[in-house]
């Protein structure tokens, strides 16, 4: 199993219509379009490059905490011995995270703000028009919401019995994961595949819209697509064939947010 499989699947299940950006510090933006390949968003370009206007709202002033831990992980506050040699040196706050299975996830995004595209209806009209003209791919999705995090920590175990100890880089009585200003370092680690520790200015989560043919039923994102990528491409080919035959009317397509509702 790939390192990222549980990460993107579990975060999507935890946060509903939101998808995990892989890797968390990958540069993505509102109005980017692309495809899901084995559950991972791959950017093909920007809507502006296609001549489609994108209006972007300002980030929410309210700041939120997005946090998720795999069920087979645990965390505990510690007091770590100081690195200084003097007896007066203070102990530092620490956090020990343990995993009992491979590919287990610890995710913490603090100081998060939501930004959204504000002209989704106009973009949807343009997408339908281009789909009718065979200049839009049915499996393309458009990023329409972004979670922008001040501080992101993402850790994935590479095997069973994974463990990592994080330490506060400044004086703090405990590790407060909701504190977006807190910087952490790695004190020790074992069997860790990915570690991103209090990384600033990431966009770890996003939501997207896609053209959807109503006759296909309720749109959604299925975990099985991680292992059956062909299902989406086969659907896209069927759509193209039906469009070419004249059996499908463009009014039968909606531009909908995937996995919501």
NORKA-V213853 format. One record per residue. N is the residue number from 1. RES is the residue in three letters. NEAR is the number of other C-alpha atoms within 10 Angstrom. Layout:
BEGIN
N RES NEAR
N RES NEAR
END
This chain:
BEGIN
1 UNK 7
2 UNK 8
3 UNK 17
4 UNK 19
5 UNK 17
6 UNK 19
7 UNK 23
8 UNK 23
9 UNK 19
10 UNK 19
11 UNK 24
12 UNK 20
13 UNK 12
14 UNK 16
15 UNK 14
16 UNK 14
17 UNK 19
18 UNK 23
19 UNK 26
20 UNK 23
21 UNK 24
22 UNK 18
23 UNK 18
24 UNK 17
25 UNK 15
26 UNK 11
27 UNK 12
28 UNK 22
29 UNK 18
30 UNK 22
31 UNK 25
32 UNK 20
33 UNK 22
34 UNK 19
35 UNK 19
36 UNK 17
37 UNK 16
38 UNK 16
39 UNK 23
40 UNK 18
41 UNK 21
42 UNK 18
43 UNK 18
44 UNK 12
45 UNK 14
46 UNK 20
47 UNK 18
48 UNK 11
49 UNK 9
50 UNK 10
51 UNK 9
52 UNK 13
53 UNK 15
54 UNK 19
55 UNK 14
56 UNK 17
57 UNK 14
58 UNK 12
59 UNK 15
60 UNK 14
61 UNK 9
62 UNK 9
63 UNK 15
64 UNK 18
65 UNK 17
66 UNK 19
67 UNK 18
68 UNK 16
69 UNK 20
70 UNK 20
71 UNK 12
72 UNK 13
73 UNK 18
74 UNK 14
75 UNK 15
76 UNK 11
77 UNK 17
78 UNK 18
79 UNK 14
80 UNK 17
81 UNK 12
82 UNK 14
83 UNK 10
84 UNK 10
85 UNK 7
86 UNK 8
87 UNK 7
88 UNK 8
89 UNK 11
90 UNK 14
91 UNK 16
92 UNK 20
93 UNK 23
94 UNK 25
95 UNK 23
96 UNK 17
97 UNK 19
98 UNK 22
99 UNK 27
100 UNK 17
101 UNK 18
102 UNK 20
103 UNK 25
104 UNK 28
105 UNK 25
106 UNK 24
107 UNK 19
108 UNK 20
109 UNK 29
110 UNK 24
111 UNK 20
112 UNK 27
113 UNK 19
114 UNK 20
115 UNK 19
116 UNK 22
117 UNK 20
118 UNK 15
119 UNK 14
120 UNK 20
121 UNK 13
122 UNK 13
123 UNK 21
124 UNK 19
125 UNK 15
126 UNK 17
127 UNK 24
128 UNK 22
129 UNK 15
130 UNK 14
131 UNK 19
132 UNK 18
133 UNK 11
134 UNK 13
135 UNK 12
136 UNK 16
137 UNK 17
138 UNK 23
139 UNK 18
140 UNK 20
141 UNK 26
142 UNK 28
143 UNK 24
144 UNK 24
145 UNK 23
146 UNK 25
147 UNK 25
148 UNK 25
149 UNK 26
150 UNK 20
151 UNK 27
152 UNK 27
153 UNK 21
154 UNK 22
155 UNK 22
156 UNK 26
157 UNK 27
158 UNK 20
159 UNK 18
160 UNK 17
161 UNK 15
162 UNK 22
163 UNK 23
164 UNK 20
165 UNK 21
166 UNK 22
167 UNK 23
168 UNK 21
169 UNK 14
170 UNK 12
171 UNK 11
172 UNK 14
173 UNK 14
174 UNK 15
175 UNK 20
176 UNK 14
177 UNK 20
178 UNK 16
179 UNK 14
180 UNK 20
181 UNK 14
182 UNK 17
183 UNK 18
184 UNK 21
185 UNK 14
186 UNK 16
187 UNK 14
188 UNK 11
189 UNK 16
190 UNK 15
191 UNK 16
192 UNK 20
193 UNK 16
194 UNK 16
195 UNK 16
196 UNK 17
197 UNK 18
198 UNK 23
199 UNK 18
200 UNK 19
201 UNK 14
202 UNK 23
203 UNK 27
204 UNK 29
205 UNK 26
206 UNK 24
207 UNK 23
208 UNK 25
209 UNK 22
210 UNK 23
211 UNK 24
212 UNK 21
213 UNK 20
214 UNK 12
215 UNK 8
216 UNK 8
217 UNK 8
218 UNK 13
219 UNK 17
220 UNK 14
221 UNK 16
222 UNK 12
223 UNK 17
224 UNK 12
225 UNK 15
226 UNK 18
227 UNK 12
228 UNK 14
229 UNK 14
230 UNK 13
231 UNK 11
232 UNK 16
233 UNK 14
234 UNK 12
235 UNK 14
236 UNK 15
237 UNK 14
238 UNK 13
239 UNK 19
240 UNK 17
241 UNK 13
242 UNK 12
243 UNK 17
244 UNK 12
245 UNK 9
246 UNK 8
247 UNK 9
248 UNK 16
249 UNK 11
250 UNK 14
251 UNK 11
252 UNK 11
253 UNK 20
254 UNK 18
255 UNK 20
256 UNK 20
257 UNK 23
258 UNK 21
259 UNK 18
260 UNK 15
261 UNK 9
END
